[in-house]
Amino acid sequence: MKVSFADNDLRDCCCLFEVAEDRYGSHLAHQLITLIADAEAFECAEQWHEILVDHMELNGDSFAVHIGTEYMAGFVPVGNAYLRNTQGRINWSSVQRLKLTSITRRL
């Protein structure tokens, strides 16, 4: 799967350990960088969701992944290649591109 980022700041936080460590500390920096690497190791979002089942929240056309106990990483599918079922919901097995839209504190 291919992961893109909403902006350069998010990209740097997820791809440059020093930036992530500055912002979130060493432990969460490792988790964040590993999270993106894991996503890119799968062929589709559904496969990744199966691994994340207890560490994610599906919200219609988006989902959020827990990063430690304090943060969430928000993702949306991108591109035109993914499919929807008859109820209009995303068929996550057809999603091969995701965009990280935010990293926020959990409520």
DRENPA-3360 file (N, C-alpha, C; in nm, 2 decimals, always signed):
BEGIN
1 = MKVSFADN = +0.08/-0.12/+0.00/+0.00/+0.00/+0.00/+0.09/+0.12/+0.00 ~ +0.04/+0.23/-0.06/+0.11/+0.36/-0.06/+0.05/+0.45/+0.04 ~ +0.13/+0.52/+0.12/+0.08/+0.62/+0.21/+0.14/+0.75/+0.17 ~ +0.05/+0.85/+0.16/+0.09/+0.99/+0.14/+0.05/+1.07/+0.26 ~ +0.08/+1.20/+0.26/+0.06/+1.28/+0.38/-0.01/+1.41/+0.34 ~ -0.09/+1.46/+0.43/-0.16/+1.59/+0.40/-0.07/+1.71/+0.38 ~ +0.04/+1.70/+0.45/+0.14/+1.82/+0.43/+0.28/+1.77/+0.47 ~ +0.38/+1.86/+0.44/+0.52/+1.82/+0.46/+0.55/+1.80/+0.61;
9 = DLRDCCCL = +0.48/+1.87/+0.70/+0.50/+1.85/+0.84/+0.47/+1.71/+0.89 ~ +0.35/+1.66/+0.84/+0.31/+1.52/+0.87/+0.41/+1.42/+0.81 ~ +0.45/+1.45/+0.69/+0.55/+1.36/+0.63/+0.68/+1.35/+0.71 ~ +0.73/+1.47/+0.75/+0.85/+1.47/+0.83/+0.84/+1.40/+0.96 ~ +0.72/+1.42/+1.03/+0.70/+1.35/+1.15/+0.70/+1.20/+1.14 ~ +0.66/+1.15/+1.03/+0.65/+1.00/+1.01/+0.77/+0.94/+0.94 ~ +0.85/+1.02/+0.88/+0.96/+0.97/+0.80/+1.10/+1.00/+0.85 ~ +1.11/+1.10/+0.94/+1.23/+1.15/+1.00/+1.23/+1.13/+1.15;
17 = FEVAEDRY = +1.31/+1.03/+1.19/+1.30/+1.00/+1.34/+1.33/+1.12/+1.42 ~ +1.42/+1.20/+1.39/+1.46/+1.32/+1.47/+1.34/+1.41/+1.49 ~ +1.27/+1.43/+1.38/+1.15/+1.52/+1.39/+1.04/+1.46/+1.48 ~ +1.01/+1.33/+1.46/+0.91/+1.26/+1.54/+0.96/+1.26/+1.69 ~ +1.08/+1.24/+1.71/+1.13/+1.23/+1.85/+1.12/+1.36/+1.92 ~ +1.15/+1.47/+1.85/+1.14/+1.61/+1.90/+1.00/+1.64/+1.94 ~ +0.90/+1.59/+1.86/+0.76/+1.63/+1.89/+0.70/+1.53/+1.99 ~ +0.72/+1.40/+1.98/+0.65/+1.30/+2.05/+0.73/+1.22/+2.15;
25 = GSHLAHQL = +0.86/+1.23/+2.15/+0.95/+1.15/+2.23/+0.99/+1.03/+2.16 ~ +1.09/+0.96/+2.21/+1.15/+0.85/+2.15/+1.06/+0.73/+2.13 ~ +0.99/+0.69/+2.23/+0.90/+0.58/+2.22/+0.79/+0.59/+2.11 ~ +0.72/+0.71/+2.12/+0.61/+0.73/+2.02/+0.67/+0.75/+1.88 ~ +0.79/+0.81/+1.87/+0.85/+0.83/+1.74/+0.87/+0.69/+1.67 ~ +0.92/+0.60/+1.75/+0.94/+0.46/+1.70/+0.81/+0.40/+1.65 ~ +0.70/+0.42/+1.74/+0.57/+0.37/+1.70/+0.52/+0.43/+1.57 ~ +0.53/+0.56/+1.56/+0.48/+0.63/+1.44/+0.55/+0.59/+1.31;
33 = ITLIADAE = +0.68/+0.58/+1.32/+0.76/+0.54/+1.20/+0.73/+0.39/+1.16 ~ +0.71/+0.31/+1.27/+0.68/+0.17/+1.24/+0.54/+0.15/+1.19 ~ +0.44/+0.24/+1.23/+0.31/+0.24/+1.19/+0.30/+0.26/+1.03 ~ +0.37/+0.36/+0.99/+0.38/+0.38/+0.84/+0.44/+0.27/+0.76 ~ +0.55/+0.22/+0.82/+0.62/+0.11/+0.75/+0.53/-0.02/+0.74 ~ +0.46/-0.04/+0.85/+0.36/-0.15/+0.85/+0.26/-0.14/+0.75 ~ +0.20/-0.02/+0.74/+0.09/+0.01/+0.64/+0.14/-0.02/+0.50 ~ +0.26/+0.03/+0.47/+0.31/+0.01/+0.34/+0.35/-0.13/+0.31;
41 = AFECAEQW = +0.36/-0.22/+0.41/+0.39/-0.36/+0.39/+0.27/-0.44/+0.34 ~ +0.15/-0.39/+0.36/+0.03/-0.46/+0.32/-0.02/-0.41/+0.18 ~ -0.09/-0.50/+0.11/-0.14/-0.47/-0.02/-0.26/-0.39/-0.02 ~ -0.34/-0.40/+0.08/-0.47/-0.32/+0.09/-0.50/-0.28/+0.23 ~ -0.59/-0.18/+0.25/-0.62/-0.14/+0.38/-0.69/-0.24/+0.46 ~ -0.77/-0.33/+0.40/-0.84/-0.43/+0.48/-0.74/-0.52/+0.55 ~ -0.64/-0.56/+0.48/-0.53/-0.65/+0.55/-0.47/-0.58/+0.67 ~ -0.45/-0.45/+0.65/-0.39/-0.37/+0.77/-0.49/-0.36/+0.88;
49 = HEILVDHM = -0.62/-0.34/+0.84/-0.72/-0.33/+0.95/-0.73/-0.46/+1.03 ~ -0.71/-0.57/+0.96/-0.72/-0.70/+1.04/-0.62/-0.71/+1.15 ~ -0.50/-0.65/+1.12/-0.39/-0.65/+1.22/-0.42/-0.55/+1.33 ~ -0.48/-0.43/+1.29/-0.50/-0.32/+1.38/-0.63/-0.33/+1.46 ~ -0.71/-0.43/+1.44/-0.85/-0.44/+1.49/-0.87/-0.38/+1.63 ~ -0.78/-0.40/+1.72/-0.80/-0.35/+1.86/-0.74/-0.21/+1.88 ~ -0.68/-0.16/+1.78/-0.60/-0.04/+1.79/-0.64/+0.07/+1.69 ~ -0.77/+0.06/+1.64/-0.82/+0.15/+1.54/-0.97/+0.18/+1.56;
57 = ELNGDSFA = -1.01/+0.29/+1.50/-1.15/+0.32/+1.50/-1.19/+0.36/+1.36 ~ -1.29/+0.28/+1.31/-1.34/+0.31/+1.18/-1.45/+0.41/+1.18 ~ -1.45/+0.51/+1.10/-1.55/+0.62/+1.10/-1.59/+0.65/+0.96 ~ -1.68/+0.56/+0.91/-1.73/+0.58/+0.77/-1.62/+0.58/+0.67 ~ -1.59/+0.69/+0.61/-1.49/+0.70/+0.50/-1.35/+0.72/+0.55 ~ -1.33/+0.71/+0.68/-1.19/+0.74/+0.74/-1.18/+0.64/+0.85 ~ -1.05/+0.64/+0.90/-1.03/+0.56/+1.02/-0.91/+0.62/+1.10 ~ -0.90/+0.59/+1.22/-0.79/+0.64/+1.31/-0.72/+0.53/+1.38;
65 = VHIGTEYM = -0.59/+0.54/+1.38/-0.51/+0.43/+1.45/-0.45/+0.49/+1.57 ~ -0.46/+0.41/+1.68/-0.40/+0.46/+1.81/-0.25/+0.46/+1.80 ~ -0.19/+0.56/+1.85/-0.04/+0.57/+1.86/-0.02/+0.59/+2.01 ~ +0.03/+0.48/+2.08/+0.04/+0.49/+2.22/-0.10/+0.51/+2.28 ~ -0.10/+0.57/+2.40/-0.23/+0.59/+2.47/-0.29/+0.73/+2.45 ~ -0.20/+0.82/+2.39/-0.24/+0.96/+2.39/-0.28/+1.01/+2.25 ~ -0.24/+0.95/+2.14/-0.25/+1.00/+2.01/-0.33/+0.91/+1.91 ~ -0.38/+0.97/+1.81/-0.45/+0.90/+1.70/-0.40/+0.96/+1.57;
73 = AGFVPVGN = -0.38/+0.87/+1.47/-0.34/+0.90/+1.34/-0.46/+0.88/+1.25 ~ -0.50/+0.99/+1.18/-0.62/+0.98/+1.10/-0.59/+0.95/+0.95 ~ -0.66/+0.86/+0.89/-0.63/+0.82/+0.75/-0.76/+0.82/+0.67 ~ -0.74/+0.85/+0.54/-0.85/+0.85/+0.44/-0.80/+0.78/+0.32 ~ -0.89/+0.71/+0.24/-0.85/+0.65/+0.12/-0.83/+0.76/+0.01 ~ -0.74/+0.74/-0.08/-0.72/+0.84/-0.19/-0.72/+0.77/-0.32 ~ -0.74/+0.85/-0.43/-0.74/+0.79/-0.56/-0.88/+0.75/-0.60 ~ -0.89/+0.71/-0.72/-1.02/+0.67/-0.78/-1.04/+0.52/-0.79;
81 = AYLRNTQG = -0.94/+0.45/-0.76/-0.94/+0.30/-0.78/-1.02/+0.22/-0.68 ~ -1.05/+0.28/-0.56/-1.12/+0.20/-0.46/-1.27/+0.19/-0.49 ~ -1.33/+0.09/-0.44/-1.47/+0.06/-0.47/-1.56/+0.08/-0.34 ~ -1.69/+0.10/-0.37/-1.79/+0.11/-0.26/-1.89/+0.00/-0.28 ~ -1.95/-0.05/-0.17/-2.05/-0.15/-0.17/-2.19/-0.09/-0.21 ~ -2.29/-0.17/-0.21/-2.42/-0.12/-0.25/-2.48/-0.02/-0.15 ~ -2.43/-0.02/-0.02/-2.47/+0.07/+0.08/-2.39/+0.20/+0.07 ~ -2.29/+0.21/-0.02/-2.21/+0.33/-0.03/-2.09/+0.33/+0.06;
89 = RINWSSVQ = -2.06/+0.22/+0.13/-1.95/+0.21/+0.22/-1.83/+0.17/+0.14 ~ -1.71/+0.21/+0.19/-1.59/+0.18/+0.12/-1.56/+0.03/+0.13 ~ -1.52/-0.03/+0.03/-1.47/-0.17/+0.03/-1.32/-0.16/+0.05 ~ -1.28/-0.18/+0.18/-1.14/-0.15/+0.22/-1.04/-0.25/+0.15 ~ -1.09/-0.36/+0.10/-1.00/-0.45/+0.03/-0.96/-0.39/-0.10 ~ -1.03/-0.29/-0.15/-0.99/-0.23/-0.28/-0.91/-0.10/-0.26 ~ -0.88/-0.06/-0.14/-0.80/+0.06/-0.11/-0.65/+0.02/-0.10 ~ -0.58/+0.08/-0.20/-0.43/+0.06/-0.20/-0.35/+0.18/-0.18;
97 = RLKLTSIT = -0.42/+0.30/-0.16/-0.36/+0.42/-0.13/-0.43/+0.49/-0.01 ~ -0.35/+0.54/+0.08/-0.41/+0.61/+0.20/-0.34/+0.74/+0.21 ~ -0.40/+0.84/+0.28/-0.34/+0.96/+0.31/-0.36/+0.98/+0.46 ~ -0.24/+1.01/+0.53/-0.24/+1.05/+0.67/-0.28/+1.19/+0.67 ~ -0.40/+1.22/+0.74/-0.45/+1.36/+0.74/-0.42/+1.43/+0.87 ~ -0.40/+1.36/+0.98/-0.38/+1.42/+1.11/-0.32/+1.33/+1.21 ~ -0.25/+1.39/+1.31/-0.21/+1.32/+1.43/-0.26/+1.41/+1.54 ~ -0.36/+1.36/+1.62/-0.42/+1.44/+1.72/-0.42/+1.36/+1.86;
105 = RRL = -0.44/+1.44/+1.96/-0.45/+1.38/+2.10/-0.59/+1.31/+2.11 ~ -0.59/+1.19/+2.17/-0.71/+1.12/+2.20/-0.79/+1.20/+2.30 ~ -0.92/+1.19/+2.29/-1.00/+1.25/+2.39/-1.03/+1.16/+2.51;
% end
